[in-house]
Amino acid sequence: MIACSKRERPGKSGILLGDNLLKWGNVVDLLRVSEVVKGKNFPMSRAWLYKCAHLRKHPKLLVKIGSSLFVDLDEFKNLAEAGRM
């Protein structure tokens, strides 16, 4: 964790994500897995995403915040371009 004074701390834009990935002030493009509809807003099924999270297949792709699971769309784009999906 980064130590900083109250004046240096950003507002609610700091989110702890995935494997020790801390993004302060950056815009993170996330899609909630419970809102995924295969073919309409994401090419994979909701069940496949939950299975990958359970098996810890793609730890940077799937992010758990609280009790909700999200897909990092920027990381998905990078994996899709590299052909590793």
CNS distance restraints for C-alpha pairs under 8 A (distance, minus, plus):
assign (resid   4 and name CA) (resid   8 and name CA) 5.97 0.50 0.50
assign (resid   4 and name CA) (resid   9 and name CA) 6.44 0.50 0.50
assign (resid   5 and name CA) (resid   9 and name CA) 6.50 0.50 0.50
assign (resid  10 and name CA) (resid  14 and name CA) 6.58 0.50 0.50
assign (resid  10 and name CA) (resid  24 and name CA) 7.10 0.50 0.50
assign (resid  10 and name CA) (resid  25 and name CA) 6.97 0.50 0.50
assign (resid  13 and name CA) (resid  24 and name CA) 6.11 0.50 0.50
assign (resid  13 and name CA) (resid  25 and name CA) 5.20 0.50 0.50
assign (resid  13 and name CA) (resid  26 and name CA) 7.36 0.50 0.50
assign (resid  13 and name CA) (resid  27 and name CA) 7.98 0.50 0.50
assign (resid  14 and name CA) (resid  22 and name CA) 7.32 0.50 0.50
assign (resid  14 and name CA) (resid  23 and name CA) 5.94 0.50 0.50
assign (resid  14 and name CA) (resid  24 and name CA) 4.44 0.50 0.50
assign (resid  14 and name CA) (resid  25 and name CA) 6.12 0.50 0.50
assign (resid  15 and name CA) (resid  22 and name CA) 6.35 0.50 0.50
assign (resid  15 and name CA) (resid  23 and name CA) 6.06 0.50 0.50
assign (resid  15 and name CA) (resid  24 and name CA) 6.87 0.50 0.50
assign (resid  16 and name CA) (resid  20 and name CA) 7.14 0.50 0.50
assign (resid  16 and name CA) (resid  21 and name CA) 6.32 0.50 0.50
assign (resid  16 and name CA) (resid  22 and name CA) 5.03 0.50 0.50
assign (resid  16 and name CA) (resid  23 and name CA) 6.95 0.50 0.50
assign (resid  16 and name CA) (resid  65 and name CA) 7.78 0.50 0.50
assign (resid  17 and name CA) (resid  21 and name CA) 5.17 0.50 0.50
assign (resid  17 and name CA) (resid  22 and name CA) 6.06 0.50 0.50
assign (resid  17 and name CA) (resid  23 and name CA) 7.66 0.50 0.50
assign (resid  17 and name CA) (resid  63 and name CA) 5.96 0.50 0.50
assign (resid  17 and name CA) (resid  64 and name CA) 7.12 0.50 0.50
assign (resid  17 and name CA) (resid  65 and name CA) 7.19 0.50 0.50
assign (resid  18 and name CA) (resid  59 and name CA) 6.49 0.50 0.50
assign (resid  18 and name CA) (resid  60 and name CA) 6.05 0.50 0.50
assign (resid  18 and name CA) (resid  62 and name CA) 7.26 0.50 0.50
assign (resid  18 and name CA) (resid  63 and name CA) 5.11 0.50 0.50
assign (resid  18 and name CA) (resid  64 and name CA) 6.72 0.50 0.50
assign (resid  19 and name CA) (resid  59 and name CA) 6.94 0.50 0.50
assign (resid  19 and name CA) (resid  60 and name CA) 6.96 0.50 0.50
assign (resid  28 and name CA) (resid  72 and name CA) 7.37 0.50 0.50
assign (resid  28 and name CA) (resid  74 and name CA) 7.75 0.50 0.50
assign (resid  29 and name CA) (resid  72 and name CA) 6.02 0.50 0.50
assign (resid  29 and name CA) (resid  73 and name CA) 5.60 0.50 0.50
assign (resid  29 and name CA) (resid  74 and name CA) 6.39 0.50 0.50
assign (resid  30 and name CA) (resid  70 and name CA) 5.94 0.50 0.50
assign (resid  30 and name CA) (resid  71 and name CA) 5.50 0.50 0.50
assign (resid  30 and name CA) (resid  72 and name CA) 4.79 0.50 0.50
assign (resid  30 and name CA) (resid  73 and name CA) 5.80 0.50 0.50
assign (resid  31 and name CA) (resid  35 and name CA) 7.44 0.50 0.50
assign (resid  31 and name CA) (resid  36 and name CA) 7.56 0.50 0.50
assign (resid  31 and name CA) (resid  70 and name CA) 5.37 0.50 0.50
assign (resid  31 and name CA) (resid  71 and name CA) 5.13 0.50 0.50
assign (resid  31 and name CA) (resid  72 and name CA) 6.71 0.50 0.50
assign (resid  31 and name CA) (resid  73 and name CA) 6.92 0.50 0.50
assign (resid  32 and name CA) (resid  36 and name CA) 6.85 0.50 0.50
assign (resid  32 and name CA) (resid  68 and name CA) 7.35 0.50 0.50
assign (resid  32 and name CA) (resid  69 and name CA) 6.14 0.50 0.50
assign (resid  32 and name CA) (resid  70 and name CA) 4.35 0.50 0.50
assign (resid  32 and name CA) (resid  71 and name CA) 6.34 0.50 0.50
assign (resid  33 and name CA) (resid  46 and name CA) 6.22 0.50 0.50
assign (resid  33 and name CA) (resid  49 and name CA) 7.22 0.50 0.50
assign (resid  33 and name CA) (resid  50 and name CA) 7.81 0.50 0.50
assign (resid  33 and name CA) (resid  68 and name CA) 7.97 0.50 0.50
assign (resid  33 and name CA) (resid  69 and name CA) 5.78 0.50 0.50
assign (resid  33 and name CA) (resid  70 and name CA) 5.29 0.50 0.50
assign (resid  33 and name CA) (resid  71 and name CA) 6.47 0.50 0.50
assign (resid  34 and name CA) (resid  46 and name CA) 6.98 0.50 0.50
assign (resid  34 and name CA) (resid  69 and name CA) 7.71 0.50 0.50
assign (resid  36 and name CA) (resid  41 and name CA) 6.43 0.50 0.50
assign (resid  36 and name CA) (resid  42 and name CA) 6.26 0.50 0.50
assign (resid  36 and name CA) (resid  45 and name CA) 7.19 0.50 0.50
assign (resid  36 and name CA) (resid  46 and name CA) 5.92 0.50 0.50
assign (resid  37 and name CA) (resid  41 and name CA) 5.85 0.50 0.50
assign (resid  37 and name CA) (resid  42 and name CA) 6.36 0.50 0.50
assign (resid  37 and name CA) (resid  45 and name CA) 6.93 0.50 0.50
assign (resid  37 and name CA) (resid  46 and name CA) 7.18 0.50 0.50
assign (resid  38 and name CA) (resid  42 and name CA) 5.43 0.50 0.50
assign (resid  38 and name CA) (resid  43 and name CA) 5.43 0.50 0.50
assign (resid  38 and name CA) (resid  44 and name CA) 5.47 0.50 0.50
assign (resid  38 and name CA) (resid  45 and name CA) 4.98 0.50 0.50
assign (resid  38 and name CA) (resid  46 and name CA) 7.23 0.50 0.50
assign (resid  39 and name CA) (resid  43 and name CA) 5.14 0.50 0.50
assign (resid  39 and name CA) (resid  44 and name CA) 7.37 0.50 0.50
assign (resid  44 and name CA) (resid  48 and name CA) 6.78 0.50 0.50
assign (resid  44 and name CA) (resid  49 and name CA) 7.29 0.50 0.50
assign (resid  45 and name CA) (resid  49 and name CA) 6.56 0.50 0.50
assign (resid  46 and name CA) (resid  50 and name CA) 6.34 0.50 0.50
assign (resid  47 and name CA) (resid  51 and name CA) 6.11 0.50 0.50
assign (resid  48 and name CA) (resid  52 and name CA) 6.16 0.50 0.50
assign (resid  49 and name CA) (resid  53 and name CA) 6.24 0.50 0.50
assign (resid  49 and name CA) (resid  62 and name CA) 7.81 0.50 0.50
assign (resid  50 and name CA) (resid  54 and name CA) 6.16 0.50 0.50
assign (resid  51 and name CA) (resid  55 and name CA) 6.11 0.50 0.50
assign (resid  52 and name CA) (resid  56 and name CA) 5.62 0.50 0.50
assign (resid  52 and name CA) (resid  57 and name CA) 5.07 0.50 0.50
assign (resid  52 and name CA) (resid  58 and name CA) 6.61 0.50 0.50
assign (resid  53 and name CA) (resid  57 and name CA) 6.56 0.50 0.50
assign (resid  53 and name CA) (resid  58 and name CA) 7.25 0.50 0.50
assign (resid  53 and name CA) (resid  59 and name CA) 7.33 0.50 0.50
assign (resid  53 and name CA) (resid  62 and name CA) 6.35 0.50 0.50
assign (resid  58 and name CA) (resid  62 and name CA) 6.51 0.50 0.50
assign (resid  59 and name CA) (resid  63 and name CA) 7.29 0.50 0.50
assign (resid  60 and name CA) (resid  72 and name CA) 7.58 0.50 0.50
assign (resid  60 and name CA) (resid  75 and name CA) 6.87 0.50 0.50
assign (resid  61 and name CA) (resid  71 and name CA) 5.76 0.50 0.50
assign (resid  61 and name CA) (resid  72 and name CA) 5.31 0.50 0.50
assign (resid  61 and name CA) (resid  73 and name CA) 7.64 0.50 0.50
assign (resid  61 and name CA) (resid  75 and name CA) 5.61 0.50 0.50
assign (resid  61 and name CA) (resid  76 and name CA) 6.12 0.50 0.50
assign (resid  62 and name CA) (resid  69 and name CA) 6.80 0.50 0.50
assign (resid  62 and name CA) (resid  70 and name CA) 5.73 0.50 0.50
assign (resid  62 and name CA) (resid  71 and name CA) 4.82 0.50 0.50
assign (resid  62 and name CA) (resid  72 and name CA) 6.26 0.50 0.50
assign (resid  63 and name CA) (resid  69 and name CA) 5.77 0.50 0.50
assign (resid  63 and name CA) (resid  70 and name CA) 5.06 0.50 0.50
assign (resid  63 and name CA) (resid  71 and name CA) 6.16 0.50 0.50
assign (resid  63 and name CA) (resid  72 and name CA) 6.81 0.50 0.50
assign (resid  64 and name CA) (resid  68 and name CA) 5.70 0.50 0.50
assign (resid  64 and name CA) (resid  69 and name CA) 4.51 0.50 0.50
assign (resid  64 and name CA) (resid  70 and name CA) 6.12 0.50 0.50
assign (resid  65 and name CA) (resid  69 and name CA) 6.44 0.50 0.50
assign (resid  65 and name CA) (resid  70 and name CA) 7.54 0.50 0.50
assign (resid  71 and name CA) (resid  76 and name CA) 7.61 0.50 0.50
assign (resid  72 and name CA) (resid  76 and name CA) 6.28 0.50 0.50
assign (resid  73 and name CA) (resid  77 and name CA) 6.11 0.50 0.50
assign (resid  74 and name CA) (resid  78 and name CA) 6.40 0.50 0.50
assign (resid  75 and name CA) (resid  79 and name CA) 6.19 0.50 0.50
assign (resid  76 and name CA) (resid  80 and name CA) 6.02 0.50 0.50
assign (resid  77 and name CA) (resid  81 and name CA) 6.12 0.50 0.50
assign (resid  78 and name CA) (resid  82 and name CA) 6.25 0.50 0.50
assign (resid  79 and name CA) (resid  83 and name CA) 6.12 0.50 0.50
assign (resid  79 and name CA) (resid  84 and name CA) 5.40 0.50 0.50
assign (resid  79 and name CA) (resid  85 and name CA) 6.14 0.50 0.50
assign (resid  80 and name CA) (resid  84 and name CA) 6.20 0.50 0.50
assign (resid  80 and name CA) (resid  85 and name CA) 5.86 0.50 0.50
